[in-house]
Amino acid sequence: MKLPEIIIIAALAEANRVIGKNGQLPWRIPEDSQRFKRLTSGYAVIMGRKTWEFDLQKKPLLERHNIIVSSSPQPNIAAESTSAHPHLSFVASLQDGLTQANESKKVFIMGGARLYAEGLTLADTLELTLVAGDFEGDTFFPEYDHLVGTQFELVKVESHPGFRFETYQRFYP
Ligand SMILES: NC(=O)c1ccc[n+]([C@@H]2O[C@H](COP(=O)([O-])OP(=O)(O)OC[C@H]3O[C@@H](n4cnc5c(N)ncnc54)[C@H](OP(=O)(O)O)[C@@H]3O)[C@@H](O)[C@H]2O)c1
C-alpha cells in the first residue's frame, strides 16, 4: 500500500517564527484560512492537544479526519466529540497518528511546535505561510533555514501584501 504524502502546513511570522499566542493564532488572514481549508479538505490532519482544545475549541475540522495527539489521550473528550463527528481519532504519538492516517492519500501535520519539530524529519512537503514582520507570541515554528538547500527545495512562491505562501519539497541529493 502506498504511504500517504506527509505535509507540514504552518503559518509563521517571517522575522521570528512565531506561530501562536495564548493558545490562538496571532493574526487573522482569511486567505490563509481559505488556503488551509482548500489544501486539507478530504485528507487527514494531525494536531497537538492544545491546538485542538484552545485554537479549534474542540470543534473538528469538517471533511477531514481529525487526529489529536496527547501523551494521555482523553476518552471523555473522545466520547464527547466522536458522537458529533466520526472522523476523529485520539492517539498517543505522531507515529500513531500517521498510522491512523494510512487510509488517506495525504496527511497534514498542522502543529503546534513539537509536532512540527518531529514532523520536519518525516515530511515530504512543507506548505508555509510567511507572515511579514515579527509578532509577540509564546509558540514557535522550529528553525528550518538549514534544511533549505540540503533537504528541501523551494518549488513555489505566491506573494500577497503582508504574507506569502511558500511550498518546499524534499529532495534526495
Ligand atoms: N500558525 C500556525 O500555523 C499554527 C498551527 C497550529 C497551532 N498554532 C498555535 O500554536 C499554539 C499551540 O501549539 P503548542 O505547541 O503550544 O501545542 P500543541 O502542539 O497544539 O499541543 C501540545 C500538546 O500536544 C501533545 N503532543 C504534542 N506532540 C506530542 C507527541 N509527539 N506525543 C505525545 N503528545 C504530543 C501534548 O499533549 P499532552 O499535554 O496532553 O500530553 C502536548 O502538551 C496555539 O497558539 C495555536 O494557535 C499555530
Ligand as a Chemical Component Dictionary entry (heavy atoms), coordinates in Angstrom:
data_LIG
# 
_chem_comp.id                   LIG 
_chem_comp.type                 NON-POLYMER 
_chem_comp.pdbx_formal_charge   0 
_chem_comp.three_letter_code    LIG 
# 
loop_
_chem_comp_atom.comp_id 
_chem_comp_atom.atom_id 
_chem_comp_atom.alt_atom_id 
_chem_comp_atom.type_symbol 
_chem_comp_atom.charge 
_chem_comp_atom.model_Cartn_x 
_chem_comp_atom.model_Cartn_y 
_chem_comp_atom.model_Cartn_z 
_chem_comp_atom.pdbx_ordinal 
LIG N1  N1  N 0  0.375  29.341 12.976 1  
LIG C1  C1  C 0  0.054  28.058 12.782 2  
LIG O1  O1  O 0  0.103  27.545 11.652 3  
LIG C2  C2  C 0  -0.381 27.237 13.947 4  
LIG C3  C3  C 0  -0.729 25.898 13.791 5  
LIG C4  C4  C 0  -1.103 25.163 14.922 6  
LIG C5  C5  C 0  -1.120 25.760 16.150 7  
LIG N2  N2  N 1  -0.792 27.068 16.259 8  
LIG C6  C6  C 0  -0.764 27.722 17.571 9  
LIG O2  O2  O 0  0.182  27.057 18.378 10 
LIG C7  C7  C 0  -0.281 27.048 19.724 11 
LIG C8  C8  C 0  -0.442 25.618 20.193 12 
LIG O3  O3  O 0  0.746  24.898 19.933 13 
LIG P1  P1  P 0  1.587  24.197 21.117 14 
LIG O4  O4  O 0  2.892  23.805 20.534 15 
LIG O5  O5  O -1 1.572  25.089 22.307 16 
LIG O6  O6  O 0  0.685  22.962 21.487 17 
LIG P2  P2  P 0  0.118  21.702 20.647 18 
LIG O7  O7  O 0  1.195  21.106 19.823 19 
LIG O8  O8  O 0  -1.122 22.077 19.952 20 
LIG O9  O9  O 0  -0.251 20.765 21.836 21 
LIG C9  C9  C 0  0.768  20.308 22.684 22 
LIG C10 C10 C 0  0.304  19.052 23.324 23 
LIG O10 O10 O 0  0.078  18.066 22.307 24 
LIG C11 C11 C 0  0.521  16.818 22.774 25 
LIG N3  N3  N 0  1.641  16.395 21.966 26 
LIG C12 C12 C 0  2.301  17.102 21.027 27 
LIG N4  N4  N 0  3.228  16.362 20.443 28 
LIG C13 C13 C 0  3.145  15.130 21.026 29 
LIG C14 C14 C 0  3.825  13.911 20.823 30 
LIG N5  N5  N 0  4.782  13.793 19.921 31 
LIG N6  N6  N 0  3.488  12.849 21.590 32 
LIG C15 C15 C 0  2.502  12.930 22.514 33 
LIG N7  N7  N 0  1.813  14.062 22.743 34 
LIG C16 C16 C 0  2.138  15.151 21.991 35 
LIG C17 C17 C 0  0.870  17.006 24.235 36 
LIG O11 O11 O 0  -0.372 16.850 24.909 37 
LIG P3  P3  P 0  -0.496 16.362 26.437 38 
LIG O12 O12 O 0  -0.037 17.553 27.252 39 
LIG O13 O13 O 0  -1.954 16.068 26.583 40 
LIG O14 O14 O 0  0.401  15.175 26.587 41 
LIG C18 C18 C 0  1.310  18.456 24.267 42 
LIG O15 O15 O 0  1.239  19.050 25.552 43 
LIG C19 C19 C 0  -1.591 27.812 19.726 44 
LIG O16 O16 O 0  -1.333 29.171 19.998 45 
LIG C20 C20 C 0  -2.074 27.648 18.296 46 
LIG O17 O17 O 0  -2.931 28.710 17.921 47 
LIG C21 C21 C 0  -0.416 27.807 15.193 48 
# 
loop_
_chem_comp_bond.comp_id 
_chem_comp_bond.atom_id_1 
_chem_comp_bond.atom_id_2 
_chem_comp_bond.value_order 
_chem_comp_bond.pdbx_ordinal 
LIG N1  C1  SING 1  
LIG C1  O1  DOUB 2  
LIG C1  C2  SING 3  
LIG C2  C3  SING 4  
LIG C2  C21 DOUB 5  
LIG C3  C4  DOUB 6  
LIG C4  C5  SING 7  
LIG C5  N2  DOUB 8  
LIG N2  C6  SING 9  
LIG N2  C21 SING 10 
LIG C6  O2  SING 11 
LIG C6  C20 SING 12 
LIG O2  C7  SING 13 
LIG C7  C8  SING 14 
LIG C7  C19 SING 15 
LIG C8  O3  SING 16 
LIG O3  P1  SING 17 
LIG P1  O4  DOUB 18 
LIG P1  O5  SING 19 
LIG P1  O6  SING 20 
LIG O6  P2  SING 21 
LIG P2  O7  DOUB 22 
LIG P2  O8  SING 23 
LIG P2  O9  SING 24 
LIG O9  C9  SING 25 
LIG C9  C10 SING 26 
LIG C10 O10 SING 27 
LIG C10 C18 SING 28 
LIG O10 C11 SING 29 
LIG C11 N3  SING 30 
LIG C11 C17 SING 31 
LIG N3  C12 SING 32 
LIG N3  C16 SING 33 
LIG C12 N4  DOUB 34 
LIG N4  C13 SING 35 
LIG C13 C14 SING 36 
LIG C13 C16 DOUB 37 
LIG C14 N5  SING 38 
LIG C14 N6  DOUB 39 
LIG N6  C15 SING 40 
LIG C15 N7  DOUB 41 
LIG N7  C16 SING 42 
LIG C17 O11 SING 43 
LIG C17 C18 SING 44 
LIG O11 P3  SING 45 
LIG P3  O12 DOUB 46 
LIG P3  O13 SING 47 
LIG P3  O14 SING 48 
LIG C18 O15 SING 49 
LIG C19 O16 SING 50 
LIG C19 C20 SING 51 
LIG C20 O17 SING 52 
# 
